[in-house]
Amino acid sequence: MLLRKIARPLLAAAFIGQGVDALRRPQQAGQAARPAFDGLKQLPDEISAKVPSDVESFAKANALAQIGGGILLASGRLPRVAAGVLACTVVPGNAGAHMFWTEPDPQRRSEKRAAFLTDVSLIGGLLIAAADTEGRPSLGWRARRVYRRAADALPTASNGALETVGERVSTGLSAGVEHGRELAELVGEKAGPLLESAGERGAQLAEVAGERGAQLAEVAAQRGSQLAEVAVERGTELAQVAREGATTLAGRARRRIRSL
């Protein structure tokens, strides 16, 4: 729209000019920014630590923000963001220069009052520019529209979903009951033959164990006697070999001692 292309550069011109003047005269700009600087320094450490250490640096940073935001607003790039940034620079840049309520001179008080009201008007114009969507629906309007559509569709979807879930639960319960009955009948049919077979196999295993136990005990007794006889015979031989080996080792030891 042609009107926006004209209005935005006009609104941004004041901030670009003020930012350039502040960079050229940092001492004067620091005096104007002194009240805002002192107020920010009194805030908690999380905020005050991010404020420049001296007032002139603070004034220069504010001037750079005015120049950058003014250029963006005049060129139509990110106009809403640029307008919001410029609105935040009005008070830090002019608070100390337009405090008319502390001026004793009537004429100076009147001039400062007019400049103060001009700043207020600039803030109002910047807020309008920041809210200008250029005819497109705002984010708030879009969010409310989506919410209304979701609220309208929710009851129908919820009822259908509940009916479907109820049908599925009922079908699942019926199928579970039927399967349970079938399993109970199958267990009843299979349990009797299995118990009878287990009894028969147990009796057979007991008879086999009795027969095999007597046979194994007899074999163990015979093998025990044979092993005892072998142990006695081998024990006598091993004892004789041990005595001969001990005599030989003793003789060798004596010879080694004499040679030393």
C-alpha angles and dihedrals in degrees: 000000000000094000092060092049089057100038098049097057090046091052093045095048094077093054095045091051093046091049092051091049091050092053091049094048107029095165093058091043089050091055090052091048095045098099093050091045093052091047093053092048090058092057122096119294093257089067104026092053089064093054116096115261097242132038096240092057088049091052091049092051090051090049092052090051090052093050094045094045092045092053092049093048093047093049094046094241113138089343096173094051092044092051091051092050092049091050089057092053097055097079098042091048100046108019096102096041098051103043093127094168091070095049114104095191110086095213094048090045090055092050093048091047091055091048090048092052089048090056090049090052091050090052090051092050091048092051090053090049091049091053094045109114094179092241096311120121114266123242091251092054091048092049093050091049093052090047093052092049091050091048092051093049095043101077094050093045091045094051092048092047093049092050091049092048091048092052092048093049092049092048092048093050093050092049090048093053092049093049090049092055092048091051092049092052092047092050091050092051095046098040097069098053091042093053092047092049091049091053093051093048091049093055092048092049091050092053092047091049091052093050095044092045093060092047093048092049091053092048091048091052093051093047090048092057092048092049091049092054091048091049092053093049094046092044092061091049093047092049092053092048090050092052092050092049092049092051092050093049092049091053092050091050092053092050091050091051093050092048090055 
